[in-house]
């Protein structure tokens, strides 16, 4: 979501900059050669149309509604893209300490991957929930891995100075199940002997 906000901000900034440059060019051109104005932007026609438009016209109301809707969408996008901080216990009066969901997920992931029998793991963390998806080692086959990881993550979360303790969910996915959910890699034709790709 934050990437979408950056893209929208860039596009809006470029549009405003282009509009400003065109306005400066049209003003200078009208000042230099008034008889041949406009140069690119047909602003005289827009000015004549605006002089005959009233607030009661349907086009005016539709335009105002669309602008208001676009502004509301931008506000909602900006609100949903804010950083989600996790509050920690204050170490002293008038001192507020917070951490990010990404930092919590990094701590939990590092602890889970250090456990015996874990090949890899992915962790997502929010203020109210920590989700762990672990892949066991191929030679392990320990059926107690899921409850063991669940206990480890719960103890880790309880030891952290979080004001609100999130719920913990641990899922152990076998390597076979992971391969079944992954798309098959595209098969490329072997390169001709004696030729290198890109030559």
Phi, psi and omega in degrees: 000321179295326176295321178296320178297319179297319180295315179297318179297320179295315180296316179296319177298318178295319179297317179295320179295317178297317178298320178296318179295316179297322178296317179297318181295316180295321179295314179295320180293319179292330178284325183278313180229084183296329184289333183259007178285148002274167180272303180237316186270124181282061184290333177298320177295321177296322181293319178294320180292322180292329181291338179258004181263137179245169180289344180273354180292148180295321180298322179295316180293319179296318179297317179297320179294319179294320178295317178296320178295318178296320177296321178296319178297318179295321178296316179295319178296317179295323180291322180284342182265008180290158178288134180263105181266147176254126183280136176252165177294135182290127179287340182203162177300144179064020177237121180248129182238131178226163174221171182258160177297326179295322179294319177298316178297324179293319179295314180295317180298319179297321180289320181292317181293339178281350180285149178291136178091003180256122178276314178204166181202146174236141186228134170238137184226138172230184181295329185246358186205137173240122182245127181242130176238108187249146175247120183285162176294145184299329185262005186275292179067026181279118181285347179268008183295317182297309178294330179292316177295323178299317179293321180296314182292320178297318177296320179296315180295321179293329180283339180284145182280052179275138178292318179245122181278121180283156173289152184239131175231128180237128178236129178255120182247126180289159180297327179293315178297324180294320179292326180293330181272348180273140178291148180290137179293145179291139181270122180258148179291139180296144180290147179293133181303136179091354178243139177258145177301134179093356180272000000 
